[in-house]
Amino acid sequence: MTLATLSDVLQPALKNGHAVAGLVTLGWEDMRAFVAAAETENVPVILQAGPSCREHTPLPVLGKMFRHLAESASVPVVAHLDHGYTFDECREALDSGFTSLMFDGSRLPLNENIDQTAAIAEMAHAAGISCEGEVGFVGYSGGENSAGTDPEEATAFAKQSGVDAMAISVGNVHLQQNKEGGLDEARIRAIEAVTDVPLVIHGGSGVPLAQRTALARGSNICKFNIGTELRMAFGQALRQAVDIDPDRFDRVLILKETHDPLVAATRRVLKGLKGS
């Protein structure tokens, strides 16, 4: 069994100059493909259950799915709650077998964010698992605007919350379908200068590939969350599988044909985060 905590995979990344992919899951097909790709590339992988995933599948079921995949995997697999918004939701994830909790208090005033995150970090650490928090607000493409992370606030958050990883807002945006933007490297360096907590980029699909690789190898960014990029690859593969035969209706046969294209797309993501 290679079930791992977030710290288990991010501390080596911080030390050795690479990053780990936090891959946003929606169902069995992508979870399985993500682990297969990680095994082929011989790298750890973080399986993430975000809000839309949890709307579709209950946390206790997701925990069992993640742990089942980890039990037979040849690489470390982290079972990660992404964007947990309440203490009770984080507690349910812990009770469901998750090994990492991300509490998102980024919409709260700083002191309230610190206090609530610290309570969840304490709960996680007492159970032997990890906690990720967020300071600054990462917005959404076509939706809420971002509020960049202030380095002074990042210092206070890192010291007082006790998190094992800190998500920051440095030009990244959730749900971005193109890679025309880029991260604010000056802000990243300013945050690095005041804390040695592993840093996390949400909305990693919108970051240019070359910048992802450079930051994975040359900064304290140890985790890139990737969702939209791989959902697009899955959607394209699914449409092709459906269009091959309009009379075909067996969803198992159709969904099987998404596996290889999704593994290939995931491998490209993982290769870009490896060390030099």
C-alpha positions as CSV (number, residue, x, y, z in Angstrom):
1,M,0.0,0.0,0.0
2,T,1.4,3.4,-1.0
3,L,-1.1,5.7,0.6
4,A,0.7,8.9,1.5
5,T,0.1,12.2,3.2
6,L,0.6,15.6,1.5
7,S,3.8,16.1,3.6
8,D,5.1,12.7,2.5
9,V,5.3,13.9,-1.1
10,L,5.8,17.7,-0.8
11,Q,8.8,17.7,1.6
12,P,10.9,15.6,-0.9
13,A,9.7,17.9,-3.7
14,L,10.8,21.0,-1.7
15,K,14.2,19.5,-1.0
16,N,14.9,18.0,-4.4
17,G,13.5,20.6,-6.8
18,H,10.4,19.3,-8.4
19,A,6.6,19.6,-7.9
20,V,3.8,17.1,-7.5
21,A,0.5,17.3,-9.4
22,G,-2.7,17.7,-7.5
23,L,-5.1,16.2,-10.1
24,V,-8.8,17.1,-9.8
25,T,-11.0,14.0,-10.1
26,L,-14.6,13.7,-11.1
27,G,-15.0,9.9,-11.3
28,W,-13.5,6.5,-11.5
29,E,-12.3,6.8,-15.0
30,D,-10.0,9.8,-14.4
31,M,-8.8,8.5,-11.0
32,R,-7.7,5.3,-12.5
33,A,-6.0,7.0,-15.5
34,F,-4.2,9.5,-13.2
35,V,-2.7,6.7,-11.1
36,A,-1.7,4.7,-14.2
37,A,0.0,7.8,-15.6
38,A,1.9,8.4,-12.3
39,E,3.0,4.8,-12.3
40,T,4.3,5.0,-15.8
41,E,6.2,8.2,-15.0
42,N,7.3,6.8,-11.6
43,V,6.1,9.9,-9.6
44,P,3.7,10.5,-6.7
45,V,0.2,11.7,-7.4
46,I,-2.3,13.6,-5.4
47,L,-5.9,12.6,-6.1
48,Q,-8.2,15.5,-5.3
49,A,-11.9,15.6,-4.5
50,G,-13.2,19.1,-5.1
51,P,-16.6,20.5,-4.5
52,S,-18.1,19.4,-7.9
53,C,-16.8,15.9,-7.4
54,R,-18.3,15.8,-3.9
55,E,-21.7,17.0,-5.3
56,H,-21.7,13.9,-7.5
57,T,-20.2,11.3,-5.2
58,P,-20.3,11.2,-1.3
59,L,-17.0,11.6,0.6
60,P,-17.1,8.1,2.2
61,V,-17.3,6.6,-1.3
62,L,-14.5,8.8,-2.6
63,G,-12.3,7.9,0.3
64,K,-12.7,4.2,-0.5
65,M,-12.1,4.7,-4.2
66,F,-8.9,6.7,-3.5
67,R,-7.6,4.2,-0.9
68,H,-8.4,1.2,-3.2
69,L,-6.3,2.7,-6.0
70,A,-3.5,3.5,-3.5
71,E,-3.4,-0.1,-2.2
72,S,-2.2,-1.5,-5.5
73,A,-0.2,1.5,-6.8
74,S,3.5,1.3,-7.1
75,V,3.9,5.1,-6.4
76,P,2.7,7.2,-3.4
77,V,-0.9,8.3,-3.7
78,V,-2.4,11.1,-1.6
79,A,-6.1,11.2,-0.9
80,H,-6.8,14.9,-0.8
81,L,-9.9,17.0,0.1
82,D,-9.7,20.1,-2.2
83,H,-11.6,23.3,-1.1
84,G,-13.2,22.0,2.1
85,Y,-15.3,25.0,3.4
86,T,-16.3,23.8,6.8
87,F,-14.9,22.1,9.8
88,D,-17.6,19.4,9.6
89,E,-16.7,18.7,5.9
90,C,-13.1,18.3,6.7
91,R,-13.9,16.0,9.7
92,E,-16.0,13.9,7.3
93,A,-13.2,13.6,4.9
94,L,-10.8,12.6,7.7
95,D,-13.3,9.9,8.9
96,S,-13.6,8.7,5.3
97,G,-10.0,7.9,5.0
98,F,-8.5,11.0,3.3
99,T,-4.9,11.7,4.1
100,S,-4.9,15.4,3.4
101,L,-7.4,18.2,4.1
102,M,-7.4,21.5,2.2
103,F,-9.4,24.0,4.1
104,D,-10.3,27.1,2.0
105,G,-10.8,30.1,4.2
106,S,-9.5,32.5,1.6
107,R,-12.8,34.5,1.5
108,L,-12.6,35.2,5.2
109,P,-10.7,38.0,7.0
110,L,-7.1,37.0,7.7
111,N,-7.4,36.4,11.4
112,E,-10.6,34.3,11.0
113,N,-8.9,32.3,8.1
114,I,-5.9,31.6,10.4
115,D,-8.0,30.5,13.3
116,Q,-10.3,28.2,11.3
117,T,-7.4,26.8,9.4
118,A,-5.4,26.2,12.5
119,A,-8.2,24.2,14.1
120,I,-8.4,21.9,11.0
121,A,-4.6,21.6,10.9
122,E,-4.6,20.6,14.6
123,M,-7.3,18.0,13.9
124,A,-5.4,16.7,10.9
125,H,-2.1,16.4,12.7
126,A,-3.7,14.6,15.6
127,A,-4.8,12.0,13.1
128,G,-1.4,11.8,11.4
129,I,-2.5,13.4,8.2
130,S,-1.7,16.8,6.5
131,C,-3.4,20.1,6.0
132,E,-3.3,22.7,3.2
133,G,-4.6,26.2,3.6
134,E,-5.0,29.2,1.3
135,V,-4.1,32.9,1.9
136,G,-5.1,35.4,-0.7
137,F,-8.0,34.5,-3.0
138,V,-7.6,32.7,-6.3
139,G,-10.5,33.8,-8.6
140,Y,-12.4,32.0,-11.4
141,S,-12.3,32.5,-15.1
142,G,-15.4,34.4,-16.0
143,G,-16.3,34.7,-12.3
144,E,-14.9,36.1,-9.1
145,N,-11.8,38.2,-9.4
146,S,-8.6,37.2,-7.6
147,A,-7.1,39.0,-4.6
148,G,-3.3,38.5,-4.7
149,T,-1.5,37.1,-1.7
150,D,0.3,39.7,0.5
151,P,3.7,38.5,1.6
152,E,3.2,39.8,5.1
153,E,-0.1,38.1,5.4
154,A,1.5,34.9,4.1
155,T,4.1,35.1,6.9
156,A,1.5,35.4,9.5
157,F,-0.7,32.6,8.0
158,A,2.2,30.2,7.6
159,K,3.4,30.7,11.2
160,Q,0.1,30.7,13.0
161,S,-2.0,28.2,11.1
162,G,0.4,25.3,11.2
163,V,-0.3,24.2,7.6
164,D,1.9,21.7,5.8
165,A,1.3,23.5,2.4
166,M,0.1,27.0,1.6
167,A,-1.9,27.9,-1.6
168,I,-1.2,31.4,-2.9
169,S,-2.7,33.8,-5.3
170,V,-0.1,35.1,-7.7
171,G,-1.9,35.5,-11.0
172,N,-3.4,32.0,-11.2
173,V,-7.1,31.6,-12.0
174,H,-9.4,28.6,-11.6
175,L,-11.1,27.0,-14.7
176,Q,-8.9,28.8,-17.2
177,Q,-8.9,27.0,-20.5
178,N,-5.9,28.7,-22.2
179,K,-2.3,29.3,-21.1
180,E,-2.0,32.9,-22.2
181,G,-1.5,34.3,-18.7
182,G,1.4,33.7,-16.4
183,L,2.3,33.8,-12.7
184,D,3.7,36.9,-10.9
185,E,7.2,35.6,-10.2
186,A,8.2,38.7,-8.2
187,R,5.3,38.0,-5.8
188,I,6.3,34.4,-5.6
189,R,9.9,35.3,-4.6
190,A,8.7,37.8,-2.0
191,I,6.6,35.0,-0.4
192,E,9.4,32.5,-0.6
193,A,11.6,35.0,1.3
194,V,9.4,34.9,4.3
195,T,8.4,31.3,4.7
196,D,9.7,27.8,3.9
197,V,6.2,26.2,3.8
198,P,5.7,24.3,0.5
199,L,3.7,26.5,-1.8
200,V,0.7,25.5,-4.0
201,I,-0.7,26.9,-7.2
202,H,-4.4,26.4,-7.7
203,G,-5.6,26.8,-11.3
204,G,-2.4,25.3,-12.7
205,S,-4.1,24.5,-16.0
206,G,-3.8,28.2,-17.0
207,V,-0.1,28.4,-16.3
208,P,2.2,28.2,-19.4
209,L,3.9,24.9,-19.5
210,A,7.5,26.3,-19.6
211,Q,6.7,28.4,-16.5
212,R,5.3,25.4,-14.7
213,T,8.5,23.5,-15.3
214,A,10.8,26.3,-14.4
215,L,8.9,27.0,-11.1
216,A,8.7,23.3,-10.2
217,R,12.5,23.1,-10.5
218,G,13.5,26.5,-9.2
219,S,11.0,27.7,-6.6
220,N,9.2,26.6,-3.4
221,I,6.1,25.8,-5.4
222,C,5.8,22.1,-4.8
223,K,2.2,21.4,-5.9
224,F,0.3,22.4,-9.1
225,N,-3.4,21.7,-9.1
226,I,-4.5,20.6,-12.6
227,G,-8.2,20.2,-13.4
228,T,-9.5,22.0,-16.5
229,E,-6.7,20.8,-18.8
230,L,-7.4,17.1,-18.1
231,R,-11.2,17.5,-18.0
232,M,-10.9,18.9,-21.6
233,A,-8.8,15.9,-22.6
234,F,-11.4,13.6,-21.1
235,G,-14.2,15.4,-22.8
236,Q,-12.5,15.2,-26.2
237,A,-11.8,11.5,-25.8
238,L,-15.4,10.9,-24.7
239,R,-16.9,12.7,-27.7
240,Q,-14.7,10.7,-30.0
241,A,-15.7,7.5,-28.4
242,V,-19.4,8.3,-28.6
243,D,-19.2,9.5,-32.3
244,I,-17.5,6.3,-33.5
245,D,-20.8,4.5,-33.4
246,P,-24.1,6.4,-32.7
247,D,-25.9,3.2,-32.1
248,R,-23.6,2.1,-29.3
249,F,-25.2,2.7,-25.8
250,D,-23.0,0.6,-23.3
251,R,-21.4,3.3,-21.3
252,V,-18.7,0.9,-19.9
253,L,-17.5,0.2,-23.5
254,I,-17.6,3.9,-24.3
255,L,-15.8,5.1,-21.1
256,K,-13.0,2.5,-21.5
257,E,-12.0,4.3,-24.7
258,T,-11.2,7.5,-22.7
259,H,-8.5,5.7,-20.6
260,D,-5.5,5.7,-23.0
261,P,-6.0,9.3,-24.2
262,L,-6.4,10.6,-20.6
263,V,-3.3,8.6,-19.5
264,A,-1.3,10.3,-22.3
265,A,-2.5,13.8,-21.4
266,T,-1.8,13.2,-17.7
267,R,1.7,11.9,-18.5
268,R,2.5,15.2,-20.3
269,V,1.4,17.1,-17.1
270,L,3.5,14.9,-14.9
271,K,6.6,15.1,-17.0
272,G,6.5,18.9,-16.9
273,L,6.8,18.9,-13.1
274,K,9.8,16.6,-12.8
275,G,13.1,17.7,-11.5
276,S,16.0,18.5,-13.9
